[in-house]
Amino acid sequence: MYRNYATFLLYNVEHFHHVVDNMKPEDVGLSGELQFFQPSNEVKSDPRVTYTTIYQCDNFSLCIFFLPATGVIPLHNHPGMTVFSKLLLGAMHIKSYDWVDPVDSDSSVQSSPLRLAKLKADRVFTAPCDTSVLYPTTGGNIHAFTAITPCAVLDVLGPPYSNDDGRDCSYYKDHPYAASTEVETTVNMEEADRYGWLEEIELPENSKMDGIEYLGPQIIEPS
């Protein structure tokens, strides 16, 4: 049945949004009773994020990310992709941006290591909550997760990451808007807190994730 979801990704975002909104932890074999999600778990000094792939095809991928308390997935993008992201369990801080200008709109922006982005979200989300939809250029396509409690996040990405097709994941560090005057902009200083400068970085060594086997309900493909 999940193979047909590619149709929703391409032609019926609203319908697919509703489908993801109605998904519960139990649908993917999770429960708040599992030891991982217990608040009594010791907070580690170097929390490791793990992920599992439920399903992947050429049109989309369906994954779950597990973040222990204080675990972080740094700012990263989803180039040319539509993403449905749903917090299934836990509480996490989400910060997200969209680019202000297209990548080739101004040579002065291209020559700078910093690129202007507009802040779309900067707050704590607690499950159960609505699904976030990230479009290629709107909705907070560049986002970061910081776990307040142990969390599980369901992500549906269409199409999935693919280096061969120009959909590689890039990572960023954000700087306050007022911290740089390298590039001239027309942002009103009264709205400066709604903007930031993003600098592309290598994936931090302590942010690498481990893949684990998916042990929840299996995907049944149509014959």
C-alpha positions as CSV (number, residue, x, y, z in Angstrom):
1,M,0.0,0.0,0.0
2,Y,2.8,2.5,0.7
3,R,4.0,2.4,-2.9
4,N,0.8,4.3,-3.7
5,Y,1.7,7.1,-1.4
6,A,4.1,8.4,-4.0
7,T,0.9,9.5,-5.9
8,F,-0.1,11.6,-2.8
9,L,3.4,13.2,-2.6
10,L,3.2,14.2,-6.3
11,Y,-0.4,15.1,-6.7
12,N,-2.2,15.4,-3.4
13,V,-0.2,16.9,-0.6
14,E,-3.3,17.8,1.4
15,H,-4.5,14.2,1.4
16,F,-1.1,12.8,2.3
17,H,-0.8,15.4,5.1
18,H,-4.0,14.1,6.5
19,V,-2.7,10.5,6.3
20,V,0.5,11.3,8.2
21,D,-1.4,13.4,10.7
22,N,-3.4,10.4,11.7
23,M,-0.4,8.1,12.2
24,K,0.3,7.0,15.7
25,P,3.4,5.5,17.4
26,E,1.7,2.1,17.5
27,D,1.4,2.1,13.7
28,V,5.2,1.8,13.5
29,G,5.6,-0.5,16.5
30,L,6.4,2.2,19.1
31,S,5.0,3.0,22.5
32,G,5.8,5.6,25.2
33,E,6.2,2.6,27.5
34,L,9.4,1.5,25.8
35,Q,12.5,2.0,28.0
36,F,14.1,4.4,25.5
37,F,11.3,6.9,26.0
38,Q,11.3,6.8,29.8
39,P,12.3,10.1,31.5
40,S,14.3,8.1,34.1
41,N,16.9,7.3,31.3
42,E,20.3,8.8,32.1
43,V,21.2,11.8,30.0
44,K,24.4,10.9,28.1
45,S,27.2,13.4,27.6
46,D,27.4,12.5,23.9
47,P,23.9,11.3,22.9
48,R,23.9,9.4,19.6
49,V,21.0,9.8,17.2
50,T,19.8,6.6,15.4
51,Y,17.5,6.1,12.5
52,T,15.6,3.3,10.8
53,T,14.3,3.1,7.2
54,I,10.8,1.7,7.1
55,Y,10.6,1.8,3.3
56,Q,12.3,3.4,0.3
57,C,11.7,3.6,-3.4
58,D,12.5,6.0,-6.2
59,N,9.7,8.3,-5.3
60,F,9.9,8.6,-1.5
61,S,11.4,7.3,1.7
62,L,9.8,6.6,5.1
63,C,12.1,6.9,8.1
64,I,12.1,7.3,11.9
65,F,14.7,9.2,13.8
66,F,15.3,8.4,17.5
67,L,16.9,11.2,19.5
68,P,17.8,10.6,23.2
69,A,17.4,13.6,25.5
70,T,19.7,16.5,24.4
71,G,20.4,14.7,21.1
72,V,20.7,17.0,18.1
73,I,20.2,16.7,14.4
74,P,22.0,19.9,13.1
75,L,20.6,22.4,10.6
76,H,20.3,20.5,7.3
77,N,18.4,21.0,4.0
78,H,16.1,18.9,1.8
79,P,17.0,20.1,-1.8
80,G,14.1,19.8,-4.2
81,M,12.2,17.7,-1.8
82,T,8.8,17.8,0.0
83,V,9.0,16.5,3.5
84,F,6.2,15.4,5.9
85,S,7.6,15.5,9.4
86,K,5.7,14.3,12.5
87,L,6.8,14.1,16.1
88,L,5.5,10.7,17.3
89,L,6.8,10.7,20.8
90,G,8.5,13.2,23.1
91,A,9.3,16.9,23.2
92,M,11.8,18.7,21.0
93,H,12.9,22.1,20.0
94,I,12.7,22.7,16.2
95,K,14.4,25.6,14.4
96,S,13.8,26.0,10.7
97,Y,14.6,28.5,7.9
98,D,13.9,29.2,4.2
99,W,16.3,30.9,1.9
100,V,15.4,34.5,1.2
101,D,16.9,34.5,-2.4
102,P,17.4,31.8,-5.0
103,V,20.9,30.5,-5.1
104,D,21.8,32.3,-8.4
105,S,20.0,35.5,-7.8
106,D,22.9,37.6,-6.8
107,S,26.6,37.0,-7.4
108,S,27.5,38.9,-4.1
109,V,25.6,36.3,-2.1
110,Q,27.3,33.5,-3.9
111,S,30.7,34.8,-3.2
112,S,30.0,35.1,0.5
113,P,30.2,32.1,2.8
114,L,27.0,33.4,4.4
115,R,23.6,33.3,2.9
116,L,20.5,35.0,4.2
117,A,17.6,32.9,5.4
118,K,14.3,33.7,7.1
119,L,13.3,32.0,10.3
120,K,10.1,30.0,10.0
121,A,10.0,28.2,13.4
122,D,11.9,28.4,16.7
123,R,10.0,26.7,19.4
124,V,9.3,23.5,21.4
125,F,6.9,20.9,19.9
126,T,5.4,18.2,22.1
127,A,3.7,15.0,20.8
128,P,1.0,14.6,19.8
129,C,1.2,17.5,17.4
130,D,0.4,18.3,13.8
131,T,2.5,17.2,10.9
132,S,4.9,19.8,9.5
133,V,5.1,20.1,5.7
134,L,8.4,21.3,4.2
135,Y,8.3,22.3,0.6
136,P,11.4,22.7,-1.6
137,T,11.5,26.5,-1.1
138,T,9.0,27.2,1.7
139,G,7.7,25.8,5.0
140,G,11.1,25.6,6.7
141,N,13.1,23.4,4.3
142,I,16.2,23.8,6.4
143,H,15.7,22.6,10.0
144,A,17.3,21.4,13.1
145,F,16.1,19.1,16.0
146,T,17.2,19.3,19.6
147,A,15.5,16.7,21.9
148,I,14.2,17.9,25.2
149,T,13.1,14.4,26.1
150,P,13.7,11.1,24.2
151,C,11.9,11.5,20.9
152,A,10.8,9.7,17.8
153,V,10.2,11.6,14.6
154,L,8.6,10.2,11.5
155,D,9.9,11.7,8.2
156,V,8.5,11.1,4.7
157,L,10.7,12.5,2.0
158,G,9.7,12.7,-1.6
159,P,11.8,12.2,-3.5
160,P,14.4,10.8,-1.2
161,Y,18.0,12.0,-0.9
162,S,20.1,11.1,-3.9
163,N,23.6,12.3,-4.6
164,D,23.3,11.2,-8.3
165,D,20.3,13.4,-8.8
166,G,21.6,16.4,-7.0
167,R,19.7,15.9,-3.7
168,D,22.7,15.6,-1.3
169,C,22.2,16.7,2.3
170,S,24.0,19.9,3.3
171,Y,24.6,21.1,6.9
172,Y,24.7,24.6,8.2
173,K,25.6,26.8,11.2
174,D,23.4,29.9,11.8
175,H,24.6,33.3,12.8
176,P,22.5,36.2,14.0
177,Y,21.5,38.7,11.3
178,A,23.2,41.6,13.1
179,A,26.4,39.7,13.4
180,S,27.5,40.2,9.8
181,T,27.5,43.1,7.3
182,E,29.3,41.2,4.6
183,V,26.3,41.2,2.3
184,E,24.0,44.2,1.8
185,T,20.3,43.4,2.3
186,T,17.0,45.3,2.6
187,V,15.9,43.7,5.8
188,N,14.3,46.1,8.2
189,M,16.3,46.1,11.4
190,E,13.0,45.9,13.4
191,E,12.6,42.4,11.8
192,A,16.2,41.3,12.1
193,D,15.4,38.7,14.7
194,R,13.3,36.9,12.0
195,Y,16.4,36.4,9.8
196,G,19.8,34.7,10.1
197,W,22.9,34.1,8.1
198,L,23.6,30.4,7.3
199,E,27.0,29.1,6.7
200,E,27.5,25.7,5.1
201,I,29.6,23.3,7.2
202,E,30.8,19.7,7.2
203,L,28.7,17.3,9.2
204,P,30.0,17.6,12.8
205,E,31.7,14.4,13.9
206,N,29.5,14.1,17.0
207,S,26.3,14.4,14.8
208,K,26.8,11.2,12.7
209,M,23.9,8.8,13.0
210,D,23.7,5.0,13.3
211,G,21.2,3.0,11.3
212,I,19.2,0.3,13.0
213,E,16.9,-2.4,11.8
214,Y,13.2,-1.6,11.5
215,L,11.3,-4.1,13.7
216,G,7.8,-2.6,13.4
217,P,4.8,-3.7,11.2
218,Q,6.1,-4.7,7.8
219,I,5.2,-2.9,4.6
220,I,2.9,-4.9,2.3
221,E,3.5,-4.1,-1.3
222,P,0.7,-4.6,-3.9
223,S,1.2,-7.7,-6.0
